[in-house]
């Protein structure tokens, strides 16, 4: 949903930065941003993204060490590792999608994880 309002104009930079942690800090430090519904939406999405990225990285690390590390020195293992490394870019792609949505004034949830942001209340 594209919002064309004063909230979008005033909070666009903070909304964009919320996917890079800086906007989340700005949101909690600035009373004006706390009252901005557009920024609040993107801060919630950014928090979910950070939490999901941490969990995702831990799971990938465990999978790598338990499953892929023994295959590392085989021919099949090298191909699997190359594909596995691409999985580390998923949080970056989600972050870029969030930044694009914020820059375009849209309140659009991130794919797969965005619906968890509705559970936050602040």
Order of alpha helices (4+ residues) and beta strands (2+ residues): alpha-alpha-alpha-alpha-alpha-alpha
